[in-house]
Amino acid sequence: MALRELRFKAGSALWRDLRPSIYPARPFFTRDASTNALQDLESSSFTVPPPSEDIVKSYDPVARSKSRKNELPPSRYQYRSPKYYRGPLHPHQPPPPSDPSSRLFTPGPFSLPRLEQTYQSTIAPDLLTLTYTHFPPGYRAPPKAQRLRSWEGDSPYFKNRPLRGPRGGDNLRLLTPPKTFRNIPKITGVTLHSMVPDAVDDSAHLHVAGMVMQAISNVRATTHKARRSVQQWGLREGKYVSVTASMKGEDTFHFLGKLIDVVLPRIKEWKGVKGTSGDSSGNITFGLPRDAVALFPEVEVNYDMYPPKMIPGCHITIHSSATNDRDARLLLQSIGIPFYGKVVN
């Protein structure tokens, strides 16, 4: 054992003495491909002569394209995405609206409206705080119950039929999912609708209504015909009797900003929106008389352009991503729309 250790110590001491002299001499005993390989290459491979001046002068791609007998199709280098979505198995899928090659692509937004900035910075965090549901550490969600019935006995009557809901008790499932930062209610659009029954006899009323709707919404108005004749309302089938304007995106917040800050405060003795308004899906509707529609800045600044007796009233439907009227009402109250009367959730 001692002889082994002595041999190892002697070898390490000898290597320690010879190391300074071996390392400087190592480059002389190695061959680098980057130095010697260049000498083995032919010198003529790097001396390719340039093209002659005649070839350079004769190169004219424009003249070449003009001299072509059969022109290339104009769509050869152009890509147009499919116009319609024809299902997940169709070979041609339209790109998302955020893709510049999509037909639905809209550049922007380059600046946010004041109401949208207020929603993102203040209203959305406040709504999350008011509707937040806290689950303590270690909480486990209850297991989901059976959704469909199974086959019972010899009769297939129960097969795949939905189960009945609970008939009583305190352990009822929640109607709405818990609020997180992913599902905070937000405004998705606004729809203006104006009924113009006088347009049956005089189409000028319809033209004025369309001009007013387009002026206050910044969206081209759409006219609609009566589906059937109603004698009590003076409707005749096939006649244009209503105007609609649907707003989305930036136009929505611009319209709501004008409505809340300019129009609604100037309406005399206006109580607000009825608490019973809503369709249980997050959409709230209320109406404005013709005197209130005339208070919009676009109409008021050109009041002489619209005959006062032809300015129509309108119904305003505010669409939101809320799943019930309670959340939608809370969202509209936060942006400045009051409610009164009996509240229906």
Beta strands, then each sheet from edge to edge (+ up, - down):
strand 1: 187-195
strand 2: 222-225
strand 3: 240-248
strand 4: 273-274
strand 5: 283-288
strand 6: 314-320
strand 7: 339-340
sheet 1: 2+ 3- 1+ 6- 5+
sheet 2: 4+ 7+
end
